[in-house]
Structure formats: C-alpha cells, structure tokens
C-alpha cells in the first residue's frame, strides 16, 4: 500500500507539472489580450436603439451606489 500510495502521489505531481508548465500558445495569448481589452473598455452601447450598455462591472457598481446615495 505504501509503495502504491507513493507511486500515485509521484504520478499526480508529474501530471500537474505537465499541465501547469505547458506553454500558452501565441494564439491563446492574443485571444486573452483581445478579451482583456474588451473588459477594460469604458461604457459602450451594445444596442443603442434599446439603450443597452456594456461597461466594466466596477463602473456599473459605482453608478448604482451613486444613484442610490441620493
């Protein structure tokens, strides 16, 4: 049992090292950067006719707090 447990622990460490140390492709980095840029944008309309906005959550929370503080 002790040998099997040690083997399984070593196997798990090796598997985790392979998963987390694997390099991230340039395509993935580009996609993450594009998504991060969208998240960092300020207020913009998703649908101007319906008045639907898109904004960072921090800005939305600040607006709600300011509106309810009056």
Secondary structure as a PSIPRED ss2 file (coil, helix, strand):
# PSIPRED VFORMAT (PSIPRED V4.0)

   1 X C   1.000  0.000  0.000
   2 X H   0.000  1.000  0.000
   3 X H   0.000  1.000  0.000
   4 X H   0.000  1.000  0.000
   5 X H   0.000  1.000  0.000
   6 X H   0.000  1.000  0.000
   7 X H   0.000  1.000  0.000
   8 X H   0.000  1.000  0.000
   9 X H   0.000  1.000  0.000
  10 X H   0.000  1.000  0.000
  11 X H   0.000  1.000  0.000
  12 X H   0.000  1.000  0.000
  13 X H   0.000  1.000  0.000
  14 X H   0.000  1.000  0.000
  15 X H   0.000  1.000  0.000
  16 X H   0.000  1.000  0.000
  17 X H   0.000  1.000  0.000
  18 X H   0.000  1.000  0.000
  19 X H   0.000  1.000  0.000
  20 X H   0.000  1.000  0.000
  21 X H   0.000  1.000  0.000
  22 X C   1.000  0.000  0.000
  23 X C   1.000  0.000  0.000
  24 X C   1.000  0.000  0.000
  25 X C   1.000  0.000  0.000
  26 X H   0.000  1.000  0.000
  27 X H   0.000  1.000  0.000
  28 X H   0.000  1.000  0.000
  29 X H   0.000  1.000  0.000
  30 X H   0.000  1.000  0.000
  31 X H   0.000  1.000  0.000
  32 X H   0.000  1.000  0.000
  33 X H   0.000  1.000  0.000
  34 X H   0.000  1.000  0.000
  35 X H   0.000  1.000  0.000
  36 X H   0.000  1.000  0.000
  37 X H   0.000  1.000  0.000
  38 X H   0.000  1.000  0.000
  39 X H   0.000  1.000  0.000
  40 X H   0.000  1.000  0.000
  41 X C   1.000  0.000  0.000
  42 X C   1.000  0.000  0.000
  43 X C   1.000  0.000  0.000
  44 X E   0.000  0.000  1.000
  45 X E   0.000  0.000  1.000
  46 X E   0.000  0.000  1.000
  47 X E   0.000  0.000  1.000
  48 X C   1.000  0.000  0.000
  49 X C   1.000  0.000  0.000
  50 X C   1.000  0.000  0.000
  51 X C   1.000  0.000  0.000
  52 X E   0.000  0.000  1.000
  53 X E   0.000  0.000  1.000
  54 X E   0.000  0.000  1.000
  55 X C   1.000  0.000  0.000
  56 X C   1.000  0.000  0.000
  57 X H   0.000  1.000  0.000
  58 X H   0.000  1.000  0.000
  59 X H   0.000  1.000  0.000
  60 X H   0.000  1.000  0.000
  61 X H   0.000  1.000  0.000
  62 X H   0.000  1.000  0.000
  63 X H   0.000  1.000  0.000
  64 X H   0.000  1.000  0.000
  65 X H   0.000  1.000  0.000
  66 X H   0.000  1.000  0.000
  67 X H   0.000  1.000  0.000
  68 X H   0.000  1.000  0.000
  69 X H   0.000  1.000  0.000
  70 X C   1.000  0.000  0.000
